[in-house]
Every structure is written in C-alpha cells, then in structure tokens.
Amino acid sequence: MDQLPSLYVDLAPWWPLLSAPEDYEEEAGVYRDAVLAHRPGTRTLLELGSGGGNNASHLKRSFDVTLADRSEGMLAVSRRLNPELPHHAGDMRTLRLGQVFDVVFIHDAIAYMTTEDDLRLAVRTAAAHCRPGGMVLLVPDDLRERVAFETSHGGHDGPDGRGLRYLEWSWDPDPEDTWFYTEYAYLLREADGTVRGVHDRHRMGLFPRQTWSRLLALEGLTPAVLPYPHSSFDEVHEMFAGFKTDG
Ligand SMILES: C[S@@+](CC[C@H](N)C(=O)[O-])C[C@H]1O[C@@H](n2cnc3c(N)ncnc32)[C@H](O)[C@@H]1O
C-alpha cells in the first residue's frame, strides 16, 4: 500500500494551521450551488477523502453529510470540527459502506490518485455509493491542460500559541506521465516558541480533461463538465459531474 504524506499522518494535528475552515467558504458555496442546480432535492452527501472536514463544515448547513478518509489522524481533526457528522475510515479506491447517497463528492483528495487505474477505482467507489438519479461531483485542483507548476506559501497562527507556515513547490519530473511532485517545507512553531522544519513530498495525479469524463462514463454515469468560478482564479475552472440514471 502506498504511504500517505506526513501531513496526513504524524502532522495531521497541524492541518488546521495549514488550511483553515474559513478558507473553504467560497468554494463550498460553489459546490453546493452546482449540486442544487442539477439535483434540487439533494439531502444526503458523501465526501470521499474528506480530510480535516473543512468543506464539510460549510456543506453540512445544506446537506446531511457523511465523511470518509484513509487517515485516522485527519478523521480525528474532522471529528473535532464536525462532531455531529458520521465519519468512516476507508480508502476511496476500495471503500464500500453498503449505503447510497444523493451526491458523492470528491474534492482535492482526488489528487492522490496518481495512475489512471487508481483514478478509475475512485470513480467506481463514487458510482457505487451514488443512488439512481443521483450525482457524482469530482473537483480536481489541476488538469494537465492548465496546470501551473508554481511556488506559493501560507499558514496560520492558532489560538493555542502554535503556528505553521509552509512553502509549496510543484514540479514535474516527466510531463508524459500522470503525476508530479509537490514539495512542502513546513515551519512548525510550538506553543513554547520552539520551531522545527519538515520537508514532506506529495505525489499528485494529473490527468487531461477527457480522462475525467471518460472514466465517469466507463462507470455508467452520464458525464458533464460544470463551470467552477472562484475569486482566486484568473479564469473559470471546471468540475466534473457524473449523473446516474433513475431506476
Ligand atoms: C487535502 S486533504 C483534503 C482536505 C479536505 N478537502 C477538507 O475539506 O478538509 C487530502 C486528504 O486526502 C486523503 N487521502 C489521500 N489518499 C486517499 C485515499 N486513497 N482514500 C481516501 N482518502 C485519501 C488524505 O488522508 C487527506 O486527508
């Protein structure tokens, strides 16, 4: 089994200082509006790779949200933020909850599918948990056609005196394959003022537009490309929906 990056294992308690729930409010509104535009009666939503539950902390105002992630540490972070929501441990390539939902949603966690075989398994899991007449919504951060291998930085200070700052540097060893690296350098400040640095390498999947629609269709869903506007984008991005036929 491939390893998760340190961020989701030993460093999971630091997640809210890297990526805070309030950073997700605008995008969660875009996902909610897309769901309600296409499936107005939606009540139940399953998120695969739900991480620290940042999206869920906003989506739960509109839907009955169920969360699943491969990392126990990230589930613990999310349970603190979303104690009222059901949480399940599971890999999006293999999870089977024995339940179906109106919508199955996968956001940035889909980037950890680095081969087409893995991506297909994740889409299969999403389709397996989608009720007839329901919708799968996939929101990759990057597409092969518009990826920019950039360097950025960020981080937050916590109410407990801890703080985190990070440098994020993406690069692609081979533009012909389906993955690239994002190298993270974290500076972690404890409440007593001590600071340490950690390097964490993330291997991220990268697929062209047509792969997303093709894999949704292969799993029996009717694919559609939906607009994904956000104030941080220079141009409107895309989200990939798959609709399951009724009955
Ligand atoms: C960037 S975080 C997701 C953050 C999330 N969007 C939020 O709102 O807090 C990525 C998550 O993907 C999870 N992940 C990576 N590979 C996975 C897999 N194969 N199955 C399920 N979760 C996975 C990691 O454990 C991590 O929690």
The ligand as a MOL file (V3000), in Angstrom:
LIG
                    3D

  0  0  0     0  0            999 V3000
M  V30 BEGIN CTAB
M  V30 COUNTS 27 29 0 0 0
M  V30 BEGIN ATOM
M  V30 1 C -6.0060 17.9950 1.1230 0
M  V30 2 S -6.7190 16.8450 2.2320 0 CHG=1
M  V30 3 C -8.4570 17.0750 1.9990 0
M  V30 4 C -8.9610 18.3050 2.6620 0
M  V30 5 C -10.4560 18.4550 2.5290 0
M  V30 6 N -10.8180 18.9180 1.2050 0
M  V30 7 C -11.0530 19.3610 3.5860 0
M  V30 8 O -12.0720 19.9840 3.2730 0
M  V30 9 O -10.5710 19.4190 4.7300 0 CHG=-1
M  V30 10 C -6.4430 15.3500 1.3390 0
M  V30 11 C -6.9970 14.1200 2.0500 0
M  V30 12 O -6.9690 13.0270 1.1480 0
M  V30 13 C -6.8430 11.8610 1.9300 0
M  V30 14 N -6.4990 10.7480 1.0640 0
M  V30 15 C -5.3870 10.5730 0.3280 0
M  V30 16 N -5.4490 9.4020 -0.3370 0
M  V30 17 C -6.6560 8.8490 -0.0170 0
M  V30 18 C -7.3190 7.6420 -0.3890 0
M  V30 19 N -6.7340 6.7690 -1.2210 0
M  V30 20 N -8.5480 7.3970 0.1210 0
M  V30 21 C -9.1310 8.2660 0.9880 0
M  V30 22 N -8.5510 9.4210 1.3830 0
M  V30 23 C -7.3260 9.7030 0.8820 0
M  V30 24 C -5.7630 12.2380 2.9220 0
M  V30 25 O -5.7510 11.3630 4.0390 0
M  V30 26 C -6.1660 13.6670 3.2570 0
M  V30 27 O -6.9700 13.6910 4.4140 0
M  V30 END ATOM
M  V30 BEGIN BOND
M  V30 1 1 1 2
M  V30 2 1 2 3
M  V30 3 1 2 10
M  V30 4 1 3 4
M  V30 5 1 4 5
M  V30 6 1 5 6
M  V30 7 1 5 7
M  V30 8 2 7 8
M  V30 9 1 7 9
M  V30 10 1 10 11
M  V30 11 1 11 12
M  V30 12 1 11 26
M  V30 13 1 12 13
M  V30 14 1 13 14
M  V30 15 1 13 24
M  V30 16 1 14 15
M  V30 17 1 14 23
M  V30 18 2 15 16
M  V30 19 1 16 17
M  V30 20 1 17 18
M  V30 21 2 17 23
M  V30 22 1 18 19
M  V30 23 2 18 20
M  V30 24 1 20 21
M  V30 25 2 21 22
M  V30 26 1 22 23
M  V30 27 1 24 25
M  V30 28 1 24 26
M  V30 29 1 26 27
M  V30 END BOND
M  V30 END CTAB
M  END
